[in-house]
Amino acid sequence: MDKVAMLIGVLLAFLTFLGNIAYQEFRRQRERLQEEKDEKRKQELHAADMQLKAALLKQVEHPNGTHSTITTRACSTE
């Protein structure tokens, strides 16, 4: 009976070890995918921010190509 209990204990320990390896690999894969999604989202937000800034820059450009500021626009006699 002791040998059977020892065999069951060793088998359960081995199965636990294999289960832990499988879980750790699954967790690493999930974290890698999350990091890739985060990086892609960060790039998309940066691109959207650059488009917004470019649109705002176009709004403040003078016809001669120089940029105005709020104070020069307010003080302008045009």
N, C-alpha and C positions, 0 to 999 in steps of 0.2 A: 504494500500500500504506500509506503514511503517513496518508493521509486516512481510510482504513478503520479503522486503529488508533485515530486520534483520535476518530472517530465512535463506535467501540465504547467508548472511555474515557469520553466525554461521556455516552453512554447508561447505562453502569454507574454513573457518578457520580449521574445523575438518579434512577436506580432505587434507589440507596443512600439518597439524600435522601428519597424517598417512603417507603421502608421504615422509615427512622428516624422520620419524622413519624407513621406508623401505629403504630409500637411505643410512642412517647412517649404518644400518646393512649390506647392500651390500658393502659399503666402508670398513667396518671393516673386512669383509670376504675377500675382494680383498687384503687388506693390510696383513692379516694373510697368505694368499697363497703366496704373494710376499716375505714375510719374510722367509717362509719355502723354497722357491726356492733359495733365497739368501744364506741361511744356507747350503743347499745341494750343491750349487755351490762352496761355501767356502770350504766345506769338500772335494769335488772332486779336487779342486786346491791344497789343502794341500797334498792329497794323491799323486797327480802327482808330486808335488815338492819333496816329500819324495822319490818317485821312481827315479827321476832324480838325487837326491843327492846320493842315493844308487848306481846308475850306475856310477856316477863320482868317488865315493869312490872305487869301484872295479877297476877302471882304474889306480888308484895311489897306489894300494896295491903291496907290494913286495911278491915274492914267499914264504918267511919265515913268512909272516903274519903281518909284520910291515908296517906302512904307510910311504911313501916317500913324500918329499916336492919338490917343483920346484928346490930349491937350491941344495938339496942332489942329486937329479936326474941329474942335470947339472954338478955337481962336481964328479959324480961317474965315475970310470974308467972302468966300465963294457962295 
